[in-house]
Amino acid sequence: MPFDTTYHIYSGNDNNEINFITPGGKDTSIYLNKGEVPPGMDSLYAVYSSLKQQMQGPYAEKNTSKDDSALTPIFFIVFVVIVIIIRAKMLSNKDDNGDNNSIEDPKERETNSYLTYYGDQLNFTDVELAAVLNKRFPYYKKLSVLQKKIFIDRTQLFIADKIFKVHDTIAYKEMPILISAAAIQLTLGLRRYLLPNFKFIHVYPEEFLAVSPTIRILEGNVNGHTINLSWKHFLKGFEDGSDGQNVGLHELSHALYYQNFVTEENVDANFRDTFDEFNDYGNKVFQQEALPGNDLYSDYALKNFQEFWAESIEIFFEKPVQLKMLYPKLYDSLVEILNQDPAA
């Protein structure tokens, strides 16, 4: 999970924003007023120039013999083509959530690019939540009557604590409900579960584009005070609950770690106190999975230990028996951390 500082900068009188990211340090977002620029920048022109250099960097490294002025239009054309293709794909492949439970009357539309919903004004009933969860959320259906009541109560509080920004022309009530339910699934055994550092949840119809530090297409990520998710891939993660792939649980596990170890605010004491045991066993499994013949984890999980942690959560909930059989001590450490035992 990248730790970056994101400056949200007003680019003109129409209230449009540009995002300027400086890597390293404590991950956070800073919202600047009109006319303000990040430290070290003396004008918006300097910001645009820096962004241009960031986007050109990886390309220029591979073509150092070519003139920069020749590269700039080529790179820009490629970038525009990528954006057009992705946007066209999003418009032609709307997500199918099974019914037409759209959220009516968005509270706010910003820059004509996304819909904003304030969770404390959505006012879903417990009956509405239960209907969506019984239809879409296998984890909920396996809970006892008492656990279901706790789950509903926590989901209501999580929704009310967040602001949901849907990057589409229509939003569905299942979006805030199911994303919040994924957070409660992860934290049902913990005392602290609201993840207050992450006030904003951005929902994209499909994959979305990130341009810094390099151009890449993402299914989800965590940055500053924001959790970003592809709705298509989020739903897919819960449609197949046994493949060990769940982008919702993956990104929320990053957020849970960040809340407890980086912000050090609203810390769950049990989570922090028992995490060292996961570190100990996890490092051993991390090295073992890197050897040929071990393929419970994906190659991406071996990119770094943060990704290993996030994928461990996916496997813990979706392949608990297999994880317990192959790596019993690692499994037991996750049981202690989350105070849950899905293999039981």
N, C-alpha and C positions, 0 to 999 in steps of 0.2 A: 504494500500500500504506500503510494508516494506521500511524503510529507512536504507539502508546498505551501507557500503563501500566495493566495489569489487576490489580486486587487480588482474590484469591480468598478469600472471607470465610465462615467457618462461621456458619451462621444459627441453630444450636440444638444440642441434645444428640443429634439423629439424624444429625449429620455432613453435613447438606445444605449446599450451597454457594450463595452468590450472588456474582456477578461485578460489581465496581464498576470502571468504566473512566474514567481521566482522560486526555484527549487531549493530544497534543503530546509533544515530548521523545523520549527513547530508548525504543523499543518493548521492553517487558519484562513479565513476570508476577511478582507477589509473592504468596506464600502466607502468610496470616495464621493464627495460632493462635486457638483459641476465646477469645472475649472481646476480641480485638484488632480495631481498626478502622483505616482508612486515615488518613494524616496530615490534620489539619484537621477530622476528625470526632470527636465526643465520645461517640457511642453508635451502636448499630445503628439506632436510630430516625432518627438524622441521615442514615445511609446510605440507608435506605428513602425518606426524604423527598427526597434528592437524586436518586435513581433515578426517582422519580415526576415530579420537575420535568423531568428529561431527556426522559422519554417524552412529557410534555405540551408540551414546548417548541415543536416544529414546528406542532402543532395550534393552540396558543394564539396563535401569531403571526398566523395567518390569521383568528382570531376574537377580536380584542382587546376587542370590545365586550361579550362574554359573560362572565358571572360564572364564576370558576374552579371554584366548588363545583358548578356545573351541568355543567361540562365533564368533571370527573373521572369520574363514573359512565359517561358516554357513551364516553369514551376507553377505560375499563377494559373495557366490554362489547365494543367493537370489537376490542380486543386479544385478549380471550378467544376471540371467534369466529374470529379469524385462526388462533390456536393450534390450536383444535379442528379446523378445516378442514384445516390442514396435517398434523396428526397422523392424521386419518382417511385422508387421501390416502396417507400413508406406509404405513399398515397394510393398505390395500386394493390397493396396487401394489408388492408386494415385488419386489426386483430379481431377475432371472432370470440366473444366471451360467452356465447351461448344464448344470450337474450338481449333485450334492449333496455337494460336498467341504467340508462344514462343519468348523470347528475345534471339537473336542470339549473338554470340561472347561475352561472359562475359568478363568484364574488368579485372577480377582477380579471381583466384581460390586459396583459402587459405587452407592449410593442407588437401586438397582433401576432405573436408567435406562440403563446401558451396560455392556458387557462389556470387560474389560481383559485384554490379552495382552502379556506381556513378550517382546520379540523374541528375547532370548538363551535363552529356554526353549521356543521353538517347534520348533526342531530339524528343519527341513525338510531332506530330502536333496537333493543336486545333481540327482538324477534327477527328483524332484518339481518342482523349479524349472524344469528344462528342459522338462518336459511342459506346464506351465502357459504358459511363454513361447512354445513352439512353437505352441500353440493360440491364444493371445490377443495376442501381442506381435509385430507385423510387423517392427519394427526389429531384434529379436533374430535373426529368421530370415535376415536379409540379411548377418549378420556372418560372418567367417571362423571356422574352427575355433578358432584361437588367441584371437580376439576373444571368442568365445562363452565360452571358459574364464575369461577375465578378467571378463567380464560376470557370470557365475554367482558367481565368488568375491566380487566387489564387492557384488552383491545380497545374498549371505549376510551379509556384514559390516554392510551398511546395516540389514537386518532386525534383527540382533542389537543394534544401537545404539539402537533405538527402542522406545517403548511405544505400542501400538495400542489405541485406545478406540473400540469399535463401538457406536453408539447404536441398537441393535436387539436382538431376542431371539435372533438367531442370527448367527454370523460365518462367513465362508468363507476358506479358506486362500489363495484368489486375492487377497484384499484386501491383506494385507501383502506378498505376492509382487509383485503388479503395481504397487502404489504405489511400492515400493522400486525396482522395475525402471525406472519412469519417472524417478526421481531419477538412476539410473545411466545411462540414455540421455542425459540432459542433461549429465552430468559425465564421460562415458567418456573424453574427451580431456584431463581435468584430473588433477592429482596429488591434490588435496584434494576429496573427494567425499562425506563422511559428513554434512555439515551438522549438526555436533554441537550447535549452539544450539537446534535444533528436536528436542527429545527426544520430544514427544508428537505423534501423528498421530490425529486424530479423524475417524471415518468415519460419515457419516449415510446412511441409505437413499436419500433424495432431497434436495430443497432443504431448507435449515435456516433457522431464524429467528434474526436478531440484533436486539437491542432498543436498542443504544447505539452511536453517538450518536443514531441514528434507527431506527425499526422498518423492517427490510428483509429480503427473502428472498435467500439467497445459494446459489451452487453451489460456492463454495470461497473461502477466505481464509487469510491468514497473520497470526498475532497472537502477540506474546510469544515463547514457546518452543513454539508449537503451529502445526501445519498442519491445516486443516479442509477436508474434501472431501465432496462428494455422490457416493456410489458410482455412482448412476445416470448422472450426467453424466461422471464419470471414465471409465466403460466406454464411453460414447457417443463420447468423444474419441478412443479407440483403435479403435473399430469403423469409423469413417470417417477414414482417414489422409490425406485430401487436401482437406478443407474448411477447413483453417487454424484449426480450433477444437479446442482440447485443454485442458480445465480442469486436468488433472494437470500438464502441462508449464508451464502459465501460473502456477499457484501455486508450483511448485517453482522457477521462475525468479525469482520474488519472494524466495523463501527463499535462493537462491544469492546474489543481490545483497545481501540483508540480512546474510548470514553474512560476506561479504567487505568490505562498506563500512560497516556499522553496528556490528556486534559487534567487528570487526577481530580476530577470533580464528580460528585454523585457516584462515588466508588462503591462497588459491591465488595465488601470485605472478604467474603468466602471466595469469590472469583479470583481476587488478587492473591490471597494467601495460599491457594492451591495450584496456582499456575506454574510454579517452579517445578512441580512434579511432571507436568506436561512437557516443560522444556527439557527436562532430563531424559525422559523416555522418547520424546519427539526427536531429539537430536540423533539418537541411535537409529530410530526408524527412518529418519531422513537419509542417513548415510546408507542404510540397508536397501532402501527403495531405489537408490541411485545405481545399485549393482544390477547386472543383467539377470533376468528371470523374475524380478519382483515388479509387479505392475498393478498393485492395488491403487496407487496414486498415479496421477497423470504427470507428464513431463513438466507441465506448467507449475505444478505444486512444488517441484524441486528447483524452481527458479530462485526462491529465497524462503526463509523460514516463516515469513508472514503469509505467503501463499500456501505453505504447508499447513499452517494453522487453520486457514479458512477452508481448505479442502478436507482437512480432518473433520471439521464440523459437518460438511456435506456427507461424508462417508459415515460418520457417527449416527446420523439420523436415517440415512437411506440404505446403508449396508452394515448395520450394527453387528449382526452375527458374524459376518466375514471379518470385520475389523477385530472383534473380540477373539476370534479363533486365531488369526494371524499375529496380532499384537496385543495380547491380553493386558499387559501393564499400561500401554498407551490408552487402551479403551477404558480401563479403570480410572485413569487420571482424568479423562473427560467426564466420566460419571461423577467424580468428585467436584470438578470445576463447575459443571452445569446443574448438579444435583438432580440428574435424570438418568434413567437406564432404559433406553429404547429396546434393548435386546431381551429385557426381562419378560 
